[in-house]
Amino acid sequence: MTEPIETTTLYGAQVELGGKEKPYSEATVRRMIRDGVLDAYGSGRLLRISLESIRDYQQGRRIWQRSASAASAAVAPSSGSGTGRTSPARPTK
């Protein structure tokens, strides 16, 4: 009989990877799952991450080579006056 896989929650993975003082962001952990660095099971509130995959990453047995789309992401060029507004400025009273 196979042994059950030790897993943790998304927040647990954030703390395991970055420590309690400065945990990894949720977005970073999700990117690591997407890129295949971390093994995940389930979805939504039931999402669980394998502790073995976290330990393998920490010990250098798994390397995170960020995907080309994430690595080339840049700030979108401004298309206006730089105010961040999508409509013309209205005079204030």
C-alpha positions as CSV (number, residue, x, y, z in Angstrom):
1,M,0.0,0.0,0.0
2,T,1.4,3.4,-0.9
3,E,2.0,6.1,1.7
4,P,-0.2,9.2,1.6
5,I,1.4,12.3,0.2
6,E,2.1,15.0,2.7
7,T,0.5,18.2,1.6
8,T,-0.1,21.8,2.8
9,T,-2.5,24.6,1.9
10,L,-1.6,27.5,-0.3
11,Y,-0.8,29.7,2.7
12,G,1.2,26.9,4.2
13,A,3.3,26.7,1.0
14,Q,3.8,30.5,1.1
15,V,5.2,30.2,4.6
16,E,7.3,27.1,3.9
17,L,9.0,28.8,1.0
18,G,9.6,32.3,2.4
19,G,9.4,31.9,6.2
20,K,6.9,33.3,8.6
21,E,8.4,36.8,8.5
22,K,8.3,37.2,4.7
23,P,6.2,34.4,3.1
24,Y,6.1,34.1,-0.7
25,S,3.1,35.8,-2.3
26,E,0.1,33.8,-3.4
27,A,0.8,34.8,-7.0
28,T,4.3,33.5,-6.9
29,V,3.3,30.1,-5.5
30,R,0.6,29.8,-8.1
31,R,3.1,30.6,-10.9
32,M,5.4,27.9,-9.4
33,I,2.5,25.4,-9.6
34,R,1.7,26.6,-13.2
35,D,5.4,26.2,-14.3
36,G,5.6,22.7,-12.8
37,V,8.0,23.4,-10.0
38,L,5.5,22.5,-7.2
39,D,3.1,19.6,-7.4
40,A,-0.5,20.6,-6.5
41,Y,-3.7,18.6,-6.1
42,G,-7.2,19.9,-6.1
43,S,-8.4,23.4,-6.8
44,G,-10.0,26.4,-5.1
45,R,-10.2,26.0,-1.3
46,L,-9.2,22.4,-1.6
47,L,-5.9,23.2,-3.4
48,R,-3.0,21.3,-1.7
49,I,0.7,21.5,-2.4
50,S,3.1,18.6,-2.0
51,L,5.6,19.2,0.9
52,E,8.0,16.9,-1.0
53,S,8.0,19.2,-4.0
54,I,8.6,22.2,-1.7
55,R,11.6,20.5,-0.1
56,D,13.0,19.4,-3.4
57,Y,12.8,23.1,-4.6
58,Q,14.5,24.3,-1.4
59,Q,17.3,21.8,-1.8
60,G,17.9,22.6,-5.4
61,R,16.5,19.3,-6.9
62,R,13.9,21.3,-8.7
63,I,14.8,24.5,-10.6
64,W,12.3,27.2,-11.4
65,Q,12.9,28.4,-15.0
66,R,10.2,31.0,-15.3
67,S,8.1,30.7,-18.4
68,A,8.8,33.1,-21.3
69,S,5.5,34.9,-20.9
70,A,6.2,35.7,-17.2
71,A,9.8,36.6,-17.8
72,S,9.0,39.0,-20.6
73,A,6.1,40.7,-18.9
74,A,6.6,44.4,-18.7
75,V,4.7,47.6,-17.9
76,A,2.2,48.4,-20.6
77,P,3.0,51.6,-22.4
78,S,0.9,54.6,-21.5
79,S,-1.7,55.6,-24.0
80,G,-2.7,58.9,-22.5
81,S,-1.6,61.8,-20.4
82,G,-0.4,59.5,-17.6
83,T,-3.3,60.3,-15.2
84,G,-4.6,56.8,-15.3
85,R,-8.0,58.0,-16.3
86,T,-9.9,56.5,-19.1
87,S,-12.2,59.4,-19.7
88,P,-11.3,63.1,-20.2
89,A,-10.7,65.0,-17.0
90,R,-13.7,66.9,-15.7
91,P,-13.3,70.3,-14.1
92,T,-13.7,70.3,-10.4
93,K,-15.8,72.9,-8.6
